[in-house]
Amino acid sequence: MLAIPAIDLREQRCVQLVGGDYAAEAIRLEDPIAVAHRWVATGFSRLHVVDLDAATRRGDHLDLITRLVMEIEVPVQVGGGVRTDDRVTTLLEVGADAVIIGTRGLADPEWLRAQAFGAPRRVILAADVRDGEVVSEGWAARSGRSLREAISAVADAPLAGLLVTAVHREGLMQGTDLVLMEEAVAASPWPVHASGGVGSIDDVRALAGIGVQAVVLGMGLYTGTLDAAAVAAEFGR
């Protein structure tokens, strides 16, 4: 199990949202690159960067992402608003270790398969789930599909992983959705990354216990509810 700090970008800042609600921003830090350096210094060996503005068609952080990836000495997986061939290619060319694809990949499985076969084990499918249903467009649009249906549409693709976010738990630090994550592990042919609701190191251990390969951590780290040094020592590498 690998713990991966999240750096969510909004208006050139590092933020954390509660419950996937853009009106409920709980954390805002001025320098995302400094935040990235801090997590690496703490002992984490991978970072998770998401362009929230690109995901919701409000803007773009490509320049900031490029600087961050070039400065940080650990692998960085990058997502948010990845909807074109050019965006995938650009992110890989600037140094992203993996590209996270959500909305378009879920809506257009053949396009996602093409990206995966074009860059084997470099693409992660992001499936954001609220109350059993996959959602997209920055958690604003309902798909009418279950997680299993989303997985089955691209099951033969050589993806690097499946990132499952329990949107209804996001930022609440009240525990992860273990039932959802167990479903993901059972259904996914790829390593599962979990996100949403982690509020204690026991939550991380519980995810490891059901076979989740990585956990993306946000609010718990930023508020200090999670002891970052302890998590990094146990799950940082």
C-alpha positions as CSV (number, residue, x, y, z in Angstrom):
1,M,0.0,0.0,0.0
2,L,1.3,3.4,-1.0
3,A,0.0,6.7,0.5
4,I,0.0,9.6,-1.9
5,P,-0.6,13.2,-0.9
6,A,-3.1,15.1,-3.1
7,I,-2.4,18.6,-4.4
8,D,-5.6,20.0,-5.9
9,L,-5.2,23.1,-7.9
10,R,-7.7,26.0,-8.0
11,E,-6.9,29.5,-9.1
12,Q,-3.2,28.8,-8.8
13,R,-3.5,27.7,-5.2
14,C,-3.5,24.4,-3.4
15,V,-7.0,23.7,-2.1
16,Q,-9.2,21.1,-0.4
17,L,-12.9,20.9,-0.9
18,V,-15.5,19.2,1.3
19,G,-17.8,16.7,-0.3
20,G,-16.7,17.7,-3.8
21,D,-18.5,21.0,-3.4
22,Y,-16.8,24.0,-5.0
23,A,-18.7,26.2,-2.6
24,A,-17.2,24.4,0.4
25,E,-13.5,25.1,0.1
26,A,-11.9,24.3,3.5
27,I,-8.2,24.7,2.7
28,R,-6.3,27.2,0.5
29,L,-2.5,27.4,0.4
30,E,-0.7,30.0,-1.7
31,D,2.2,28.0,-3.1
32,P,1.4,24.5,-4.4
33,I,5.1,23.8,-5.3
34,A,6.1,24.5,-1.7
35,V,3.4,22.2,-0.6
36,A,4.8,19.5,-2.9
37,H,8.3,19.9,-1.5
38,R,6.9,19.6,2.0
39,W,5.2,16.3,1.3
40,V,8.4,14.9,-0.3
41,A,10.5,16.1,2.7
42,T,8.0,14.4,5.0
43,G,8.8,11.1,3.3
44,F,6.2,10.5,0.6
45,S,7.5,9.0,-2.6
46,R,4.7,10.0,-5.0
47,L,2.3,12.9,-5.5
48,H,-1.2,13.2,-6.9
49,V,-1.9,16.5,-8.7
50,V,-5.4,17.5,-10.0
51,D,-6.3,20.6,-12.0
52,L,-9.8,21.3,-10.6
53,D,-10.3,24.3,-12.8
54,A,-9.6,22.3,-15.9
55,A,-11.9,19.5,-14.7
56,T,-14.7,22.0,-14.4
57,R,-13.8,24.1,-17.5
58,R,-12.9,27.1,-15.3
59,G,-9.3,27.5,-16.3
60,D,-6.0,25.7,-16.7
61,H,-2.9,25.1,-14.7
62,L,-0.6,23.5,-17.2
63,D,2.3,26.0,-16.6
64,L,2.1,25.4,-12.9
65,I,1.9,21.6,-13.3
66,T,4.9,21.7,-15.6
67,R,7.0,23.6,-13.1
68,L,5.9,21.3,-10.3
69,V,6.7,18.1,-12.2
70,M,10.1,19.5,-13.2
71,E,11.0,20.6,-9.7
72,I,9.8,17.6,-7.7
73,E,12.1,14.6,-7.5
74,V,9.4,12.0,-7.0
75,P,6.9,10.6,-9.6
76,V,3.8,12.7,-10.0
77,Q,0.5,11.5,-11.4
78,V,-1.6,14.3,-12.9
79,G,-5.2,14.6,-13.8
80,G,-8.1,17.0,-14.1
81,G,-9.7,18.0,-17.4
82,V,-7.8,15.5,-19.5
83,R,-10.0,15.2,-22.5
84,T,-7.8,15.3,-25.6
85,D,-4.9,13.4,-27.2
86,D,-2.8,16.5,-27.0
87,R,-3.4,16.9,-23.3
88,V,-2.3,13.3,-22.5
89,T,0.8,13.7,-24.7
90,T,1.7,17.0,-23.2
91,L,1.5,15.9,-19.6
92,L,3.6,12.8,-20.3
93,E,6.1,14.9,-22.3
94,V,6.5,17.4,-19.4
95,G,7.3,14.6,-17.1
96,A,4.1,13.3,-15.5
97,D,4.7,9.6,-14.5
98,A,1.0,8.9,-15.2
99,V,-2.0,10.7,-16.5
100,I,-5.4,10.4,-14.8
101,I,-8.4,10.4,-17.1
102,G,-11.9,10.6,-15.8
103,T,-14.8,12.3,-17.6
104,R,-14.0,11.6,-21.2
105,G,-12.6,8.2,-20.5
106,L,-15.8,7.2,-18.9
107,A,-17.9,8.6,-21.6
108,D,-15.7,7.4,-24.5
109,P,-14.2,4.0,-23.6
110,E,-12.7,3.5,-27.1
111,W,-10.8,6.8,-26.7
112,L,-9.6,5.7,-23.3
113,R,-8.4,2.4,-24.7
114,A,-6.5,4.2,-27.4
115,Q,-4.7,6.3,-24.8
116,A,-3.9,3.3,-22.7
117,F,-2.5,1.2,-25.6
118,G,-0.6,4.3,-26.7
119,A,1.0,4.7,-23.3
120,P,0.8,1.3,-21.6
121,R,0.8,1.5,-17.7
122,R,0.9,5.3,-17.9
123,V,-2.8,6.0,-17.8
124,I,-5.0,5.8,-14.6
125,L,-8.8,5.7,-15.0
126,A,-10.6,7.9,-12.4
127,A,-14.0,6.8,-11.4
128,D,-15.7,9.2,-9.0
129,V,-18.6,7.6,-7.2
130,R,-21.5,9.1,-5.3
131,D,-24.2,6.8,-3.8
132,G,-23.3,3.9,-6.1
133,E,-23.3,5.9,-9.3
134,V,-20.3,7.2,-11.3
135,V,-20.2,10.9,-11.7
136,S,-18.1,13.2,-13.9
137,E,-17.4,16.8,-14.9
138,G,-15.9,17.6,-11.6
139,W,-18.5,15.5,-9.7
140,A,-21.4,17.6,-11.2
141,A,-22.8,15.2,-13.9
142,R,-24.5,11.9,-13.3
143,S,-23.6,9.0,-15.6
144,G,-26.4,6.5,-14.8
145,R,-23.7,3.8,-14.6
146,S,-22.3,1.7,-11.8
147,L,-18.6,1.3,-11.1
148,R,-18.7,-2.3,-12.4
149,E,-20.2,-1.1,-15.7
150,A,-17.5,1.5,-16.1
151,I,-14.8,-1.0,-15.5
152,S,-16.2,-3.6,-17.8
153,A,-16.2,-1.2,-20.7
154,V,-12.4,-1.0,-20.7
155,A,-11.4,-4.2,-18.9
156,D,-8.8,-5.2,-21.5
157,A,-7.0,-1.8,-21.5
158,P,-3.4,-1.8,-20.2
159,L,-4.1,0.9,-17.5
160,A,-1.7,1.7,-14.7
161,G,-4.6,1.7,-12.2
162,L,-8.1,2.6,-11.2
163,L,-8.6,5.6,-8.9
164,V,-11.9,5.3,-7.1
165,T,-13.1,8.4,-5.2
166,A,-16.0,8.1,-2.8
167,V,-17.2,11.7,-3.5
168,H,-19.8,11.5,-0.7
169,R,-17.0,11.0,1.8
170,E,-14.5,13.5,0.2
171,G,-13.0,15.9,2.7
172,L,-15.2,14.7,5.6
173,M,-12.5,12.6,7.4
174,Q,-15.3,10.3,8.7
175,G,-13.9,7.1,7.3
176,T,-13.6,5.6,3.8
177,D,-16.3,3.7,2.0
178,L,-14.9,0.2,2.5
179,V,-17.9,-1.5,0.8
180,L,-17.2,0.6,-2.4
181,M,-13.5,-0.1,-2.3
182,E,-14.0,-3.8,-1.8
183,E,-16.3,-3.8,-4.8
184,A,-13.6,-2.0,-6.8
185,V,-10.9,-4.4,-5.8
186,A,-13.1,-7.4,-6.7
187,A,-14.0,-5.9,-10.1
188,S,-10.8,-4.2,-11.3
189,P,-8.1,-5.9,-13.4
190,W,-5.8,-3.1,-12.4
191,P,-4.4,-1.9,-9.1
192,V,-7.0,0.1,-7.2
193,H,-6.2,3.6,-5.7
194,A,-8.7,4.8,-3.2
195,S,-9.7,8.3,-2.2
196,G,-12.3,10.0,0.0
197,G,-12.9,10.1,3.7
198,V,-9.7,8.9,5.2
199,G,-9.4,10.4,8.6
200,S,-7.0,8.1,10.5
201,I,-4.1,5.7,9.9
202,D,-6.5,2.9,10.8
203,D,-8.5,3.9,7.7
204,V,-5.4,3.5,5.6
205,R,-4.6,0.1,7.2
206,A,-8.2,-1.0,6.5
207,L,-7.8,-0.2,2.8
208,A,-4.5,-2.1,2.7
209,G,-6.2,-5.0,4.3
210,I,-8.8,-5.3,1.5
211,G,-6.2,-5.2,-1.2
212,V,-6.2,-1.5,-2.2
213,Q,-2.7,-0.7,-3.6
214,A,-2.6,3.0,-3.0
215,V,-4.6,5.7,-1.2
216,V,-4.7,9.4,-2.1
217,L,-4.8,11.5,1.0
218,G,-6.1,15.1,1.2
219,M,-8.0,16.8,4.0
220,G,-6.6,14.5,6.7
221,L,-3.1,15.5,5.9
222,Y,-3.8,19.2,5.4
223,T,-5.7,19.6,8.7
224,G,-3.2,17.5,10.7
225,T,-5.9,15.0,11.6
226,L,-3.6,12.4,10.0
227,D,0.0,12.4,11.4
228,A,1.8,12.9,8.0
229,A,5.2,11.7,9.3
230,A,3.6,8.5,10.8
231,V,1.7,7.8,7.6
232,A,4.8,8.4,5.4
233,A,6.9,6.1,7.7
234,E,4.4,3.3,7.3
235,F,3.0,3.8,3.8
236,G,5.2,6.4,2.1
237,R,7.3,4.0,0.0
